[in-house]
Amino acid sequence: MGTLGQRVLRNTLALGGAQIVTLASGVVTTVVFARALGPVNYGIIGFGIALISYLGLLTNMGMDVHGVREIPRSSSHGRRLTQLIISTRLIFAGLLFVCLFFVSPYLGWPAMTRNVILIQGVGILGVALTVDFYFQAEQRMGIAALRQSSAAILGAVLVLALVSDASDIYLAASIPIIVNVFTALILLLYFWSYSKSNSAPQGELSRKKFVRKAAPLALMGILMTMYLNMDIIILGYLVNEYDLGLYVAATRISLIAMVIPNLLHSAFLPALSKVRDDDLLVLKAAENHARTVSFFGGAVGGAGVVLAPILVNVFFGDSFKGADSVLIILMVYVFLFHIAACFGTPLVAWQCDKPYMVIMIVSVALNVGLNFFLIPIFGITGAAVATLITQFVICIGVMVAAHKALGIKHYGLIARAVIITTLAVGVFCAGSYMWPTWSEFDSFIALIGGGGIYVSIYLAFALSSGMIKLSELRRLTTLYAN
């Protein structure tokens, strides 16, 4: 099991197991939060998460991703690089929280919103202390996966035990923070012990130089977060809290659907970084990555489109029914997000930061402009359309950048993914039209049954077109069993 592809697959399966646990726990947490707090308070929680995500990025400043790129090339310095990253992030976290504390009274938020955001702001301490990136760089994904799944389970248990109605909004804001800081500290203690045997003699290591090299990644992270979250922040000022809650609910489902591309990004990034100087492996590794990501994009995005109303009902109940149409649009966006990742991950792995940064700057500016133009006219639907248009622009941009910088094309592969997904969605919708009563089953049964049918249709098209081979599915099953 020493080849690049097998290592990536094993790491993907390790993270995949954790992501399944995290996903299941996240579903529980999301459902309890939404149903207990109601659309208004759930919207406040979502608004705070969107805002604090920027402070988390400013705390991290792209240092984790840069660490993943650097540690595989000089693993004996991994301990010292990690110590530098943690200490730098703690400094940033302290400064940012102090700024938030003193500035928040002047931002015009209601008292409850301000208090929730301050509670959530403590979460940047967890960002500062997290060392998952070290084990990702060492390609020991199982350790980071254990922390993530443990945090998810603990968080779900606490939510089930403590959150019961709208008055528990402060508890709802506190639980994820407490859990993330606690599990980050546990893993930090393990890192301290584990890394002692794999450290190099002391030498010069410049904090300033490291942060400067990570800065383009930080900017890309901030731009990506602006793209993902700016719509929620703008909606917080332009629509009522009920509509904001509906939009936050739809985005939570779409974020769950984006677990797989983020998982594959984490698994492939160190492996792609390692083969950067090997001309024979570079294009092969990029093609394997693109084929895997695009395959899952059609499965997840297409299923989300055809099952959107059922998903909203299962997760949030009848009070969130207005989120159906928004979720359909966002699931098309999820498919395009997978397509963009086919080109974006190699650009990051092989340090083509500048073209990626230019793409994100243009896209964020476009997204903000579209949101301000479309939201006053179409409300939350306009925000979803703005996100979809922007993602399409990002897809085109990263395709062109990857072609010019790395010689990566994948155009035939992407066209196949689009055609197969469209056909699978069309066949499913035709079947639903001929048998409209299927959706009248219990929502959970309809979700499981409908999801199984769509995936079966999609898989049949994927296998018949050669997008994925039956032998690859068998090997995946065998490796997972082992």
Sequence and secondary structure as in RCSB ss.txt:
>XXXX:A:sequence
MGTLGQRVLRNTLALGGAQIVTLASGVVTTVVFARALGPVNYGIIGFGIALISYLGLLTNMGMDVHGVREIPRSS
SHGRRLTQLIISTRLIFAGLLFVCLFFVSPYLGWPAMTRNVILIQGVGILGVALTVDFYFQAEQRMGIAALRQSS
AAILGAVLVLALVSDASDIYLAASIPIIVNVFTALILLLYFWSYSKSNSAPQGELSRKKFVRKAAPLALMGILMT
MYLNMDIIILGYLVNEYDLGLYVAATRISLIAMVIPNLLHSAFLPALSKVRDDDLLVLKAAENHARTVSFFGGAV
GGAGVVLAPILVNVFFGDSFKGADSVLIILMVYVFLFHIAACFGTPLVAWQCDKPYMVIMIVSVALNVGLNFFLI
PIFGITGAAVATLITQFVICIGVMVAAHKALGIKHYGLIARAVIITTLAVGVFCAGSYMWPTWSEFDSFIALIGG
GGIYVSIYLAFALSSGMIKLSELRRLTTLYAN
>XXXX:A:secstr
  SHHHHHHHHHHHHHHHHHHHHHHHHHHHHHHHHHHHHHHHHHHHHHHHHHHHHHHHHHTTHHHHHHHHGGGSG
GGHHHHHHHHHHHHHHHHHHHHHHHHHHGGGTT  HHHHHHHHHHHTTHHHHHH  HHHHHHTT HHHHHHHHHH
HHHHHHHHHHHH  SGGGHHHHHHHHHHHHHHHHHHHHHHHHHHGGGG        HHHHHHHHHHHHHHHHHHH
HHHHHHHHHHHHHS HHHHHHHHHHHHHHHHHTHHHHHHHHHHHHHHHHTTT HHHHHHHHHHHHHHHHHHHHHH
HHHHHHHHHHHHHHHH GGGGGGHHHHHHHHHHHHHHHHHHHHHHHHHHTT HHHHHHHHHHHHHHHHHHHHHHH
HHHTHHHHHHHHHHHHHHHHHHHHHHHHHHH    HHHHHHHHHHHHHHHHHHHHHHHHSGGGGGS HHHHHHHH
HHHHHHHHHHHHHHHTSS HHHHHHHHHHHH 
